[in-house]
Amino acid sequence: MTQSWTDLAAQLRTTDWDSTRAVADMCDDIAAQTAYAALRGSLSNVTLTIAHTSRAESRLEIIPSQRGAIQFLYVDTQTPERMWRRHEPPEKALERFRKAMVQIGWVAEA
């Protein structure tokens, strides 16, 4: 079930890790940008799943960790070794997210 970006950010901030704070800040950025209006988000534990309303066959999972690194996993295939994935430190998470949105074609430019 999708939630508002503000609610997702608030939930993420209940876990006091650098990485969850960075993902919460990302949710705030998504809420503030009209370019991201077609994105929907949901949270399972601390994993943020983002889907585009017109592309139900794929999703972006953003997985923070207590140790700091944030994994970005673009799921568009059933073959795990073919999935696009990146690991970023919290301070580079927003930049990676914006680049990923353009790379996978969900926005023209963020």
N, C-alpha and C positions, 0 to 999 in steps of 0.2 A: 504494500500500500504506500502510495506516495505521500509525502508530507511537505509542508512549506519549508523553504530554505532557512527561514528564521528558526523554526522549530528544530530542524536538523542541527543547526549550529548550536543551539542551546543544549541539546542532548549531548553533542560531542564535547562540549565544554565541561560536562560533569566528570569526564575522565581527564585527569590532570597530567597529560603528557604533552611534550612539545609538538609531537606529530598530530595529536587530536586537535590541539588549538589551531594548528596550521590548516587542517581540513575544515574546521569550523569557520576560519577566516575565508576559506575558499567558498563555503556556502553563502557567507555574507556577500562576497563578490558576485556570485551567481545571481543572488536576489536583486542586486543593484544594477545589473546589466541587462538591457532589453535584448541584446544579442543572444542571451541564453533563455529566452522566454519559452522555447520548445523543449527545454530539458526538465525532466522529472527526477526526483531523488527519493531514496528510501535508505533506511539504516537498519543493519543487523549487527547487534553488538556495537562495534566501532567501525565496521566496514560500510562505507558509503557506496551505494550503487546508483549510477546515473544512467538514464535512458533518454533517448530522443523520441518524441511522440510519434514521429513518422518512421522510425526504424526499430521496430519491436524485436528484430532478430539479433540485435547487438546491444551491449551495455559496457560501461566503463566502471570498474570496481576500484575504489581507492581505499587502501588498507593501511591505516597507521599502525605503528608498533611502539611498544613501550621503550625500546632501545633507540628510537628516533627516526629511522628510515620509514618512508612512506612508499608503498608499492602501488603502482598504477598498472592495472591489468585490463586490457581491452579484449572483451570476450565476443568474438564474432565467428567462432568455429568450435566444433566439438573436439578438436585435436589440440590438447594442451600445449604441445611443443610448437605449435604454429601461432599461438596467441602473442600479441604484442604486450610487452611488459617493461616497465622501467622502475628503478628505485631512486628516490630523491630524498635529500635531507629536508627537514621542515621548511627551512628558509627558501628553498627553491620549488616548493610544491605548487604555488600559484602560477609561477612561470611555466612549469611543466604542464599543468592543467590547461592553460591557455593555448600552449603549443599543440597539445593533444587534440583539443577541440577543432583546431584548424586542420591538423594532420588527418583526422578521421572524417573530416568533412561535415561536422555538425554545425559549425559557424564559418563564415567567410574570413573574418578577422576579429580577434578579441582584444 
